């Protein structure tokens, strides 16, 4: 017999990421059976010892799921969790594939001139903030609507 309103997410995390975890940190869960829903959970357990799986060392984690009133979940459903290490809203973003690196500086190629036949770009150094591994926050150096080489515009 199980108390179905008291659900625990059980997952694994690779050793390169385990040092970023803290008890009580939030997780965002995507449950396969409920495709368009995101649930929150709170990290409660990090295994003290890892195990090898497919050539990588992994650690077991557990988190208490915060169910929504109108949802019922069965035990054993599959889910993926995103660890929320930092969260910012309403920031300027750029896809990391448009970044260029020069020593310890980061720049993009910003559209400086455009006519019917020509596009000219200039090197624009920027300062970055948080990243999700795909998009990165631009703290300084660009503004919304700027056109960079390879992208339509900065969001």
Phi and psi in radians as a Rosetta constraint file:
Dihedral C 1 N 2 CA 2 C 2 CIRCULARHARMONIC -2.256 0.35
Dihedral N 2 CA 2 C 2 N 3 CIRCULARHARMONIC 2.577 0.35
Dihedral C 2 N 3 CA 3 C 3 CIRCULARHARMONIC -1.532 0.35
Dihedral N 3 CA 3 C 3 N 4 CIRCULARHARMONIC 1.765 0.35
Dihedral C 3 N 4 CA 4 C 4 CIRCULARHARMONIC -1.283 0.35
Dihedral N 4 CA 4 C 4 N 5 CIRCULARHARMONIC -0.168 0.35
Dihedral C 4 N 5 CA 5 C 5 CIRCULARHARMONIC -1.535 0.35
Dihedral N 5 CA 5 C 5 N 6 CIRCULARHARMONIC -0.067 0.35
Dihedral C 5 N 6 CA 6 C 6 CIRCULARHARMONIC -2.040 0.35
Dihedral N 6 CA 6 C 6 N 7 CIRCULARHARMONIC 1.330 0.35
Dihedral C 6 N 7 CA 7 C 7 CIRCULARHARMONIC -1.653 0.35
Dihedral N 7 CA 7 C 7 N 8 CIRCULARHARMONIC 2.529 0.35
Dihedral C 7 N 8 CA 8 C 8 CIRCULARHARMONIC -2.104 0.35
Dihedral N 8 CA 8 C 8 N 9 CIRCULARHARMONIC 2.272 0.35
Dihedral C 8 N 9 CA 9 C 9 CIRCULARHARMONIC -1.482 0.35
Dihedral N 9 CA 9 C 9 N 10 CIRCULARHARMONIC 2.303 0.35
Dihedral C 9 N 10 CA 10 C 10 CIRCULARHARMONIC -2.151 0.35
Dihedral N 10 CA 10 C 10 N 11 CIRCULARHARMONIC 2.165 0.35
Dihedral C 10 N 11 CA 11 C 11 CIRCULARHARMONIC -2.559 0.35
Dihedral N 11 CA 11 C 11 N 12 CIRCULARHARMONIC -3.012 0.35
Dihedral C 11 N 12 CA 12 C 12 CIRCULARHARMONIC -2.298 0.35
Dihedral N 12 CA 12 C 12 N 13 CIRCULARHARMONIC 2.579 0.35
Dihedral C 12 N 13 CA 13 C 13 CIRCULARHARMONIC -2.368 0.35
Dihedral N 13 CA 13 C 13 N 14 CIRCULARHARMONIC 2.491 0.35
Dihedral C 13 N 14 CA 14 C 14 CIRCULARHARMONIC -1.291 0.35
Dihedral N 14 CA 14 C 14 N 15 CIRCULARHARMONIC 2.720 0.35
Dihedral C 14 N 15 CA 15 C 15 CIRCULARHARMONIC -1.078 0.35
Dihedral N 15 CA 15 C 15 N 16 CIRCULARHARMONIC -0.490 0.35
Dihedral C 15 N 16 CA 16 C 16 CIRCULARHARMONIC -1.215 0.35
Dihedral N 16 CA 16 C 16 N 17 CIRCULARHARMONIC -0.308 0.35
Dihedral C 16 N 17 CA 17 C 17 CIRCULARHARMONIC -1.882 0.35
Dihedral N 17 CA 17 C 17 N 18 CIRCULARHARMONIC -0.265 0.35
Dihedral C 17 N 18 CA 18 C 18 CIRCULARHARMONIC -1.111 0.35
Dihedral N 18 CA 18 C 18 N 19 CIRCULARHARMONIC -0.495 0.35
Dihedral C 18 N 19 CA 19 C 19 CIRCULARHARMONIC -1.258 0.35
Dihedral N 19 CA 19 C 19 N 20 CIRCULARHARMONIC -0.168 0.35
Dihedral C 19 N 20 CA 20 C 20 CIRCULARHARMONIC -1.510 0.35
Dihedral N 20 CA 20 C 20 N 21 CIRCULARHARMONIC -0.163 0.35
Dihedral C 20 N 21 CA 21 C 21 CIRCULARHARMONIC -1.442 0.35
Dihedral N 21 CA 21 C 21 N 22 CIRCULARHARMONIC 2.553 0.35
Dihedral C 21 N 22 CA 22 C 22 CIRCULARHARMONIC -2.423 0.35
Dihedral N 22 CA 22 C 22 N 23 CIRCULARHARMONIC 2.482 0.35
Dihedral C 22 N 23 CA 23 C 23 CIRCULARHARMONIC -1.039 0.35
Dihedral N 23 CA 23 C 23 N 24 CIRCULARHARMONIC 2.400 0.35
Dihedral C 23 N 24 CA 24 C 24 CIRCULARHARMONIC 1.546 0.35
Dihedral N 24 CA 24 C 24 N 25 CIRCULARHARMONIC -0.120 0.35
Dihedral C 24 N 25 CA 25 C 25 CIRCULARHARMONIC -1.233 0.35
Dihedral N 25 CA 25 C 25 N 26 CIRCULARHARMONIC 2.633 0.35
Dihedral C 25 N 26 CA 26 C 26 CIRCULARHARMONIC -1.396 0.35
Dihedral N 26 CA 26 C 26 N 27 CIRCULARHARMONIC 2.594 0.35
Dihedral C 26 N 27 CA 27 C 27 CIRCULARHARMONIC -2.178 0.35
Dihedral N 27 CA 27 C 27 N 28 CIRCULARHARMONIC 2.582 0.35
Dihedral C 27 N 28 CA 28 C 28 CIRCULARHARMONIC -1.915 0.35
Dihedral N 28 CA 28 C 28 N 29 CIRCULARHARMONIC 2.118 0.35
Dihedral C 28 N 29 CA 29 C 29 CIRCULARHARMONIC -1.804 0.35
Dihedral N 29 CA 29 C 29 N 30 CIRCULARHARMONIC 2.367 0.35
Dihedral C 29 N 30 CA 30 C 30 CIRCULARHARMONIC -2.005 0.35
Dihedral N 30 CA 30 C 30 N 31 CIRCULARHARMONIC 2.013 0.35
Dihedral C 30 N 31 CA 31 C 31 CIRCULARHARMONIC -1.754 0.35
Dihedral N 31 CA 31 C 31 N 32 CIRCULARHARMONIC 2.219 0.35
Dihedral C 31 N 32 CA 32 C 32 CIRCULARHARMONIC -0.966 0.35
Dihedral N 32 CA 32 C 32 N 33 CIRCULARHARMONIC -0.675 0.35
Dihedral C 32 N 33 CA 33 C 33 CIRCULARHARMONIC -1.241 0.35
Dihedral N 33 CA 33 C 33 N 34 CIRCULARHARMONIC -0.364 0.35
Dihedral C 33 N 34 CA 34 C 34 CIRCULARHARMONIC -2.175 0.35
Dihedral N 34 CA 34 C 34 N 35 CIRCULARHARMONIC 1.333 0.35
Dihedral C 34 N 35 CA 35 C 35 CIRCULARHARMONIC -1.010 0.35
Dihedral N 35 CA 35 C 35 N 36 CIRCULARHARMONIC -0.633 0.35
Dihedral C 35 N 36 CA 36 C 36 CIRCULARHARMONIC -1.746 0.35
Dihedral N 36 CA 36 C 36 N 37 CIRCULARHARMONIC 0.231 0.35
Dihedral C 36 N 37 CA 37 C 37 CIRCULARHARMONIC -1.895 0.35
Dihedral N 37 CA 37 C 37 N 38 CIRCULARHARMONIC 2.542 0.35
Dihedral C 37 N 38 CA 38 C 38 CIRCULARHARMONIC -2.122 0.35
Dihedral N 38 CA 38 C 38 N 39 CIRCULARHARMONIC 2.212 0.35
Dihedral C 38 N 39 CA 39 C 39 CIRCULARHARMONIC -1.891 0.35
Dihedral N 39 CA 39 C 39 N 40 CIRCULARHARMONIC 2.703 0.35
Dihedral C 39 N 40 CA 40 C 40 CIRCULARHARMONIC -1.834 0.35
Dihedral N 40 CA 40 C 40 N 41 CIRCULARHARMONIC 2.711 0.35
Dihedral C 40 N 41 CA 41 C 41 CIRCULARHARMONIC -2.567 0.35
Dihedral N 41 CA 41 C 41 N 42 CIRCULARHARMONIC 2.822 0.35
Dihedral C 41 N 42 CA 42 C 42 CIRCULARHARMONIC -2.120 0.35
Dihedral N 42 CA 42 C 42 N 43 CIRCULARHARMONIC 2.184 0.35
Dihedral C 42 N 43 CA 43 C 43 CIRCULARHARMONIC -1.123 0.35
Dihedral N 43 CA 43 C 43 N 44 CIRCULARHARMONIC 2.155 0.35
Dihedral C 43 N 44 CA 44 C 44 CIRCULARHARMONIC -2.027 0.35
Dihedral N 44 CA 44 C 44 N 45 CIRCULARHARMONIC -0.367 0.35
Dihedral C 44 N 45 CA 45 C 45 CIRCULARHARMONIC -2.573 0.35
Dihedral N 45 CA 45 C 45 N 46 CIRCULARHARMONIC 2.347 0.35
Dihedral C 45 N 46 CA 46 C 46 CIRCULARHARMONIC -2.259 0.35
Dihedral N 46 CA 46 C 46 N 47 CIRCULARHARMONIC 2.119 0.35
Dihedral C 46 N 47 CA 47 C 47 CIRCULARHARMONIC -1.034 0.35
Dihedral N 47 CA 47 C 47 N 48 CIRCULARHARMONIC 2.413 0.35
Dihedral C 47 N 48 CA 48 C 48 CIRCULARHARMONIC -1.283 0.35
Dihedral N 48 CA 48 C 48 N 49 CIRCULARHARMONIC -0.300 0.35
Dihedral C 48 N 49 CA 49 C 49 CIRCULARHARMONIC -2.364 0.35
Dihedral N 49 CA 49 C 49 N 50 CIRCULARHARMONIC 2.398 0.35
Dihedral C 49 N 50 CA 50 C 50 CIRCULARHARMONIC -1.527 0.35
Dihedral N 50 CA 50 C 50 N 51 CIRCULARHARMONIC 3.013 0.35
Dihedral C 50 N 51 CA 51 C 51 CIRCULARHARMONIC -2.412 0.35
Dihedral N 51 CA 51 C 51 N 52 CIRCULARHARMONIC 2.689 0.35
Dihedral C 51 N 52 CA 52 C 52 CIRCULARHARMONIC -1.555 0.35
Dihedral N 52 CA 52 C 52 N 53 CIRCULARHARMONIC 2.328 0.35
Dihedral C 52 N 53 CA 53 C 53 CIRCULARHARMONIC -2.522 0.35
Dihedral N 53 CA 53 C 53 N 54 CIRCULARHARMONIC 2.099 0.35
Dihedral C 53 N 54 CA 54 C 54 CIRCULARHARMONIC 0.926 0.35
Dihedral N 54 CA 54 C 54 N 55 CIRCULARHARMONIC 0.712 0.35
Dihedral C 54 N 55 CA 55 C 55 CIRCULARHARMONIC 1.427 0.35
Dihedral N 55 CA 55 C 55 N 56 CIRCULARHARMONIC 0.063 0.35
Dihedral C 55 N 56 CA 56 C 56 CIRCULARHARMONIC -2.189 0.35
Dihedral N 56 CA 56 C 56 N 57 CIRCULARHARMONIC 2.550 0.35
Dihedral C 56 N 57 CA 57 C 57 CIRCULARHARMONIC -1.502 0.35
Dihedral N 57 CA 57 C 57 N 58 CIRCULARHARMONIC 2.225 0.35
Dihedral C 57 N 58 CA 58 C 58 CIRCULARHARMONIC -2.197 0.35
Dihedral N 58 CA 58 C 58 N 59 CIRCULARHARMONIC 2.726 0.35
Dihedral C 58 N 59 CA 59 C 59 CIRCULARHARMONIC -2.133 0.35
Dihedral N 59 CA 59 C 59 N 60 CIRCULARHARMONIC 2.428 0.35
Dihedral C 59 N 60 CA 60 C 60 CIRCULARHARMONIC -1.350 0.35
Dihedral N 60 CA 60 C 60 N 61 CIRCULARHARMONIC 2.449 0.35
Dihedral C 60 N 61 CA 61 C 61 CIRCULARHARMONIC -2.262 0.35
Dihedral N 61 CA 61 C 61 N 62 CIRCULARHARMONIC 2.713 0.35
Dihedral C 61 N 62 CA 62 C 62 CIRCULARHARMONIC -2.406 0.35
Dihedral N 62 CA 62 C 62 N 63 CIRCULARHARMONIC 2.497 0.35
Dihedral C 62 N 63 CA 63 C 63 CIRCULARHARMONIC -2.471 0.35
Dihedral N 63 CA 63 C 63 N 64 CIRCULARHARMONIC 2.489 0.35
Dihedral C 63 N 64 CA 64 C 64 CIRCULARHARMONIC -1.396 0.35
Dihedral N 64 CA 64 C 64 N 65 CIRCULARHARMONIC 2.108 0.35
Dihedral C 64 N 65 CA 65 C 65 CIRCULARHARMONIC -1.429 0.35
Dihedral N 65 CA 65 C 65 N 66 CIRCULARHARMONIC 2.354 0.35
Dihedral C 65 N 66 CA 66 C 66 CIRCULARHARMONIC -1.726 0.35
Dihedral N 66 CA 66 C 66 N 67 CIRCULARHARMONIC 1.731 0.35
Dihedral C 66 N 67 CA 67 C 67 CIRCULARHARMONIC -1.315 0.35
Dihedral N 67 CA 67 C 67 N 68 CIRCULARHARMONIC 2.588 0.35
Dihedral C 67 N 68 CA 68 C 68 CIRCULARHARMONIC -1.480 0.35
Dihedral N 68 CA 68 C 68 N 69 CIRCULARHARMONIC 2.620 0.35
Dihedral C 68 N 69 CA 69 C 69 CIRCULARHARMONIC -0.989 0.35
Dihedral N 69 CA 69 C 69 N 70 CIRCULARHARMONIC -0.611 0.35
Dihedral C 69 N 70 CA 70 C 70 CIRCULARHARMONIC -1.625 0.35
Dihedral N 70 CA 70 C 70 N 71 CIRCULARHARMONIC 0.206 0.35
Dihedral C 70 N 71 CA 71 C 71 CIRCULARHARMONIC -2.106 0.35
Dihedral N 71 CA 71 C 71 N 72 CIRCULARHARMONIC 2.517 0.35
Dihedral C 71 N 72 CA 72 C 72 CIRCULARHARMONIC -2.184 0.35
Dihedral N 72 CA 72 C 72 N 73 CIRCULARHARMONIC 2.261 0.35
Dihedral C 72 N 73 CA 73 C 73 CIRCULARHARMONIC -2.060 0.35
Dihedral N 73 CA 73 C 73 N 74 CIRCULARHARMONIC 2.519 0.35
Dihedral C 73 N 74 CA 74 C 74 CIRCULARHARMONIC -1.660 0.35
Dihedral N 74 CA 74 C 74 N 75 CIRCULARHARMONIC 2.621 0.35
Dihedral C 74 N 75 CA 75 C 75 CIRCULARHARMONIC -1.122 0.35
Dihedral N 75 CA 75 C 75 N 76 CIRCULARHARMONIC 2.462 0.35
Dihedral C 75 N 76 CA 76 C 76 CIRCULARHARMONIC 1.634 0.35
Dihedral N 76 CA 76 C 76 N 77 CIRCULARHARMONIC -0.006 0.35
Dihedral C 76 N 77 CA 77 C 77 CIRCULARHARMONIC -1.204 0.35
Dihedral N 77 CA 77 C 77 N 78 CIRCULARHARMONIC 2.620 0.35
Dihedral C 77 N 78 CA 78 C 78 CIRCULARHARMONIC -1.497 0.35
Dihedral N 78 CA 78 C 78 N 79 CIRCULARHARMONIC 2.553 0.35
Dihedral C 78 N 79 CA 79 C 79 CIRCULARHARMONIC -2.654 0.35
Dihedral N 79 CA 79 C 79 N 80 CIRCULARHARMONIC 2.722 0.35
Dihedral C 79 N 80 CA 80 C 80 CIRCULARHARMONIC -2.086 0.35
Dihedral N 80 CA 80 C 80 N 81 CIRCULARHARMONIC 2.552 0.35
Dihedral C 80 N 81 CA 81 C 81 CIRCULARHARMONIC -2.107 0.35
Dihedral N 81 CA 81 C 81 N 82 CIRCULARHARMONIC 2.438 0.35
Dihedral C 81 N 82 CA 82 C 82 CIRCULARHARMONIC -1.869 0.35
Dihedral N 82 CA 82 C 82 N 83 CIRCULARHARMONIC 2.225 0.35
Dihedral C 82 N 83 CA 83 C 83 CIRCULARHARMONIC -1.469 0.35
Dihedral N 83 CA 83 C 83 N 84 CIRCULARHARMONIC 2.240 0.35
Dihedral C 83 N 84 CA 84 C 84 CIRCULARHARMONIC -1.629 0.35
Dihedral N 84 CA 84 C 84 N 85 CIRCULARHARMONIC 1.694 0.35
Dihedral C 84 N 85 CA 85 C 85 CIRCULARHARMONIC -1.455 0.35
Dihedral N 85 CA 85 C 85 N 86 CIRCULARHARMONIC -0.570 0.35
Dihedral C 85 N 86 CA 86 C 86 CIRCULARHARMONIC -2.767 0.35
Dihedral N 86 CA 86 C 86 N 87 CIRCULARHARMONIC 2.590 0.35
Dihedral C 86 N 87 CA 87 C 87 CIRCULARHARMONIC -2.449 0.35
Dihedral N 87 CA 87 C 87 N 88 CIRCULARHARMONIC 2.273 0.35
Dihedral C 87 N 88 CA 88 C 88 CIRCULARHARMONIC -2.379 0.35
Dihedral N 88 CA 88 C 88 N 89 CIRCULARHARMONIC 2.564 0.35
Dihedral C 88 N 89 CA 89 C 89 CIRCULARHARMONIC -2.155 0.35
Dihedral N 89 CA 89 C 89 N 90 CIRCULARHARMONIC 2.701 0.35
Dihedral C 89 N 90 CA 90 C 90 CIRCULARHARMONIC 0.982 0.35
Dihedral N 90 CA 90 C 90 N 91 CIRCULARHARMONIC 0.886 0.35
Dihedral C 90 N 91 CA 91 C 91 CIRCULARHARMONIC -2.029 0.35
Dihedral N 91 CA 91 C 91 N 92 CIRCULARHARMONIC 2.823 0.35
Dihedral C 91 N 92 CA 92 C 92 CIRCULARHARMONIC -1.392 0.35
Dihedral N 92 CA 92 C 92 N 93 CIRCULARHARMONIC 2.223 0.35
Dihedral C 92 N 93 CA 93 C 93 CIRCULARHARMONIC -2.094 0.35
Dihedral N 93 CA 93 C 93 N 94 CIRCULARHARMONIC 2.637 0.35
Dihedral C 93 N 94 CA 94 C 94 CIRCULARHARMONIC -2.461 0.35
Dihedral N 94 CA 94 C 94 N 95 CIRCULARHARMONIC 2.507 0.35
Dihedral C 94 N 95 CA 95 C 95 CIRCULARHARMONIC -1.210 0.35
Dihedral N 95 CA 95 C 95 N 96 CIRCULARHARMONIC 2.359 0.35
Dihedral C 95 N 96 CA 96 C 96 CIRCULARHARMONIC -1.095 0.35
Dihedral N 96 CA 96 C 96 N 97 CIRCULARHARMONIC -0.371 0.35
Dihedral C 96 N 97 CA 97 C 97 CIRCULARHARMONIC -1.200 0.35
Dihedral N 97 CA 97 C 97 N 98 CIRCULARHARMONIC -0.245 0.35
Dihedral C 97 N 98 CA 98 C 98 CIRCULARHARMONIC -1.637 0.35
Dihedral N 98 CA 98 C 98 N 99 CIRCULARHARMONIC 0.038 0.35
Dihedral C 98 N 99 CA 99 C 99 CIRCULARHARMONIC -1.472 0.35
Dihedral N 99 CA 99 C 99 N 100 CIRCULARHARMONIC 2.547 0.35
Dihedral C 99 N 100 CA 100 C 100 CIRCULARHARMONIC -2.151 0.35
Dihedral N 100 CA 100 C 100 N 101 CIRCULARHARMONIC 2.578 0.35
Dihedral C 100 N 101 CA 101 C 101 CIRCULARHARMONIC -2.124 0.35
Dihedral N 101 CA 101 C 101 N 102 CIRCULARHARMONIC 2.409 0.35
Dihedral C 101 N 102 CA 102 C 102 CIRCULARHARMONIC -2.445 0.35
Dihedral N 102 CA 102 C 102 N 103 CIRCULARHARMONIC 1.848 0.35
Dihedral C 102 N 103 CA 103 C 103 CIRCULARHARMONIC 0.972 0.35
Dihedral N 103 CA 103 C 103 N 104 CIRCULARHARMONIC -2.050 0.35
Dihedral C 103 N 104 CA 104 C 104 CIRCULARHARMONIC -1.841 0.35
Dihedral N 104 CA 104 C 104 N 105 CIRCULARHARMONIC 0.307 0.35
Dihedral C 104 N 105 CA 105 C 105 CIRCULARHARMONIC -1.936 0.35
Dihedral N 105 CA 105 C 105 N 106 CIRCULARHARMONIC 2.692 0.35
Dihedral C 105 N 106 CA 106 C 106 CIRCULARHARMONIC -2.073 0.35
Dihedral N 106 CA 106 C 106 N 107 CIRCULARHARMONIC 2.387 0.35
Dihedral C 106 N 107 CA 107 C 107 CIRCULARHARMONIC -2.496 0.35
Dihedral N 107 CA 107 C 107 N 108 CIRCULARHARMONIC 2.836 0.35
Dihedral C 107 N 108 CA 108 C 108 CIRCULARHARMONIC -2.159 0.35
Dihedral N 108 CA 108 C 108 N 109 CIRCULARHARMONIC 2.870 0.35
Dihedral C 108 N 109 CA 109 C 109 CIRCULARHARMONIC -1.721 0.35
Dihedral N 109 CA 109 C 109 N 110 CIRCULARHARMONIC 1.902 0.35
Dihedral C 109 N 110 CA 110 C 110 CIRCULARHARMONIC -1.688 0.35
Dihedral N 110 CA 110 C 110 N 111 CIRCULARHARMONIC 2.358 0.35
Dihedral C 110 N 111 CA 111 C 111 CIRCULARHARMONIC -1.103 0.35
Dihedral N 111 CA 111 C 111 N 112 CIRCULARHARMONIC 2.095 0.35
Dihedral C 111 N 112 CA 112 C 112 CIRCULARHARMONIC -1.801 0.35
Dihedral N 112 CA 112 C 112 N 113 CIRCULARHARMONIC -0.557 0.35
Dihedral C 112 N 113 CA 113 C 113 CIRCULARHARMONIC -2.639 0.35
Dihedral N 113 CA 113 C 113 N 114 CIRCULARHARMONIC 2.481 0.35
Dihedral C 113 N 114 CA 114 C 114 CIRCULARHARMONIC -2.630 0.35
Dihedral N 114 CA 114 C 114 N 115 CIRCULARHARMONIC 2.321 0.35
Dihedral C 114 N 115 CA 115 C 115 CIRCULARHARMONIC -2.358 0.35
Dihedral N 115 CA 115 C 115 N 116 CIRCULARHARMONIC -2.879 0.35
Dihedral C 115 N 116 CA 116 C 116 CIRCULARHARMONIC -1.114 0.35
Dihedral N 116 CA 116 C 116 N 117 CIRCULARHARMONIC -0.392 0.35
Dihedral C 116 N 117 CA 117 C 117 CIRCULARHARMONIC -2.091 0.35
Dihedral N 117 CA 117 C 117 N 118 CIRCULARHARMONIC -0.327 0.35
Dihedral C 117 N 118 CA 118 C 118 CIRCULARHARMONIC -2.320 0.35
Dihedral N 118 CA 118 C 118 N 119 CIRCULARHARMONIC 2.527 0.35
Dihedral C 118 N 119 CA 119 C 119 CIRCULARHARMONIC -2.270 0.35
Dihedral N 119 CA 119 C 119 N 120 CIRCULARHARMONIC 2.259 0.35
Dihedral C 119 N 120 CA 120 C 120 CIRCULARHARMONIC -2.104 0.35
Dihedral N 120 CA 120 C 120 N 121 CIRCULARHARMONIC 2.394 0.35
Dihedral C 120 N 121 CA 121 C 121 CIRCULARHARMONIC -2.071 0.35
Dihedral N 121 CA 121 C 121 N 122 CIRCULARHARMONIC 2.635 0.35
Dihedral C 121 N 122 CA 122 C 122 CIRCULARHARMONIC -2.158 0.35
Dihedral N 122 CA 122 C 122 N 123 CIRCULARHARMONIC 2.646 0.35
Dihedral C 122 N 123 CA 123 C 123 CIRCULARHARMONIC -1.312 0.35
Dihedral N 123 CA 123 C 123 N 124 CIRCULARHARMONIC 2.180 0.35
Dihedral C 123 N 124 CA 124 C 124 CIRCULARHARMONIC -2.177 0.35
Dihedral N 124 CA 124 C 124 N 125 CIRCULARHARMONIC 1.983 0.35
Dihedral C 124 N 125 CA 125 C 125 CIRCULARHARMONIC -1.333 0.35
Dihedral N 125 CA 125 C 125 N 126 CIRCULARHARMONIC 2.432 0.35
Dihedral C 125 N 126 CA 126 C 126 CIRCULARHARMONIC -2.316 0.35
Dihedral N 126 CA 126 C 126 N 127 CIRCULARHARMONIC 2.837 0.35
Dihedral C 126 N 127 CA 127 C 127 CIRCULARHARMONIC -1.990 0.35
Dihedral N 127 CA 127 C 127 N 128 CIRCULARHARMONIC 2.310 0.35
Dihedral C 127 N 128 CA 128 C 128 CIRCULARHARMONIC -1.827 0.35
Dihedral N 128 CA 128 C 128 N 129 CIRCULARHARMONIC 2.754 0.35
Dihedral C 128 N 129 CA 129 C 129 CIRCULARHARMONIC -2.062 0.35
Dihedral N 129 CA 129 C 129 N 130 CIRCULARHARMONIC -2.307 0.35
Dihedral C 129 N 130 CA 130 C 130 CIRCULARHARMONIC -1.311 0.35
Dihedral N 130 CA 130 C 130 N 131 CIRCULARHARMONIC 2.691 0.35
Dihedral C 130 N 131 CA 131 C 131 CIRCULARHARMONIC -2.362 0.35
Dihedral N 131 CA 131 C 131 N 132 CIRCULARHARMONIC 2.609 0.35
Dihedral C 131 N 132 CA 132 C 132 CIRCULARHARMONIC -1.820 0.35
Dihedral N 132 CA 132 C 132 N 133 CIRCULARHARMONIC 0.183 0.35
Dihedral C 132 N 133 CA 133 C 133 CIRCULARHARMONIC 1.642 0.35
Dihedral N 133 CA 133 C 133 N 134 CIRCULARHARMONIC -0.224 0.35
Dihedral C 133 N 134 CA 134 C 134 CIRCULARHARMONIC -2.146 0.35
Dihedral N 134 CA 134 C 134 N 135 CIRCULARHARMONIC -0.917 0.35
Dihedral C 134 N 135 CA 135 C 135 CIRCULARHARMONIC -1.934 0.35
Dihedral N 135 CA 135 C 135 N 136 CIRCULARHARMONIC 2.596 0.35
Dihedral C 135 N 136 CA 136 C 136 CIRCULARHARMONIC -2.290 0.35
Dihedral N 136 CA 136 C 136 N 137 CIRCULARHARMONIC 2.531 0.35
Dihedral C 136 N 137 CA 137 C 137 CIRCULARHARMONIC -1.261 0.35
Dihedral N 137 CA 137 C 137 N 138 CIRCULARHARMONIC 2.385 0.35
Dihedral C 137 N 138 CA 138 C 138 CIRCULARHARMONIC -1.787 0.35
Dihedral N 138 CA 138 C 138 N 139 CIRCULARHARMONIC 1.955 0.35
Dihedral C 138 N 139 CA 139 C 139 CIRCULARHARMONIC -1.463 0.35
Dihedral N 139 CA 139 C 139 N 140 CIRCULARHARMONIC -0.637 0.35
Dihedral C 139 N 140 CA 140 C 140 CIRCULARHARMONIC -2.653 0.35
Dihedral N 140 CA 140 C 140 N 141 CIRCULARHARMONIC 2.461 0.35
Dihedral C 140 N 141 CA 141 C 141 CIRCULARHARMONIC 2.019 0.35
Dihedral N 141 CA 141 C 141 N 142 CIRCULARHARMONIC -0.354 0.35
Dihedral C 141 N 142 CA 142 C 142 CIRCULARHARMONIC -2.320 0.35
Dihedral N 142 CA 142 C 142 N 143 CIRCULARHARMONIC 2.831 0.35
Dihedral C 142 N 143 CA 143 C 143 CIRCULARHARMONIC -2.315 0.35
Dihedral N 143 CA 143 C 143 N 144 CIRCULARHARMONIC 2.783 0.35
Dihedral C 143 N 144 CA 144 C 144 CIRCULARHARMONIC -0.977 0.35
Dihedral N 144 CA 144 C 144 N 145 CIRCULARHARMONIC 2.368 0.35
Dihedral C 144 N 145 CA 145 C 145 CIRCULARHARMONIC 1.644 0.35
Dihedral N 145 CA 145 C 145 N 146 CIRCULARHARMONIC -0.240 0.35
Dihedral C 145 N 146 CA 146 C 146 CIRCULARHARMONIC -1.016 0.35
Dihedral N 146 CA 146 C 146 N 147 CIRCULARHARMONIC 2.504 0.35
Dihedral C 146 N 147 CA 147 C 147 CIRCULARHARMONIC -1.827 0.35
Dihedral N 147 CA 147 C 147 N 148 CIRCULARHARMONIC 2.142 0.35
Dihedral C 147 N 148 CA 148 C 148 CIRCULARHARMONIC -1.994 0.35
Dihedral N 148 CA 148 C 148 N 149 CIRCULARHARMONIC 2.692 0.35
Dihedral C 148 N 149 CA 149 C 149 CIRCULARHARMONIC -1.058 0.35
Dihedral N 149 CA 149 C 149 N 150 CIRCULARHARMONIC 2.218 0.35
Dihedral C 149 N 150 CA 150 C 150 CIRCULARHARMONIC 1.624 0.35
Dihedral N 150 CA 150 C 150 N 151 CIRCULARHARMONIC -0.326 0.35
Dihedral C 150 N 151 CA 151 C 151 CIRCULARHARMONIC -2.071 0.35
Dihedral N 151 CA 151 C 151 N 152 CIRCULARHARMONIC 2.781 0.35
Dihedral C 151 N 152 CA 152 C 152 CIRCULARHARMONIC -1.323 0.35
Dihedral N 152 CA 152 C 152 N 153 CIRCULARHARMONIC -0.823 0.35
Dihedral C 152 N 153 CA 153 C 153 CIRCULARHARMONIC -2.948 0.35
Dihedral N 153 CA 153 C 153 N 154 CIRCULARHARMONIC 2.919 0.35
Dihedral C 153 N 154 CA 154 C 154 CIRCULARHARMONIC -1.506 0.35
Dihedral N 154 CA 154 C 154 N 155 CIRCULARHARMONIC 2.398 0.35
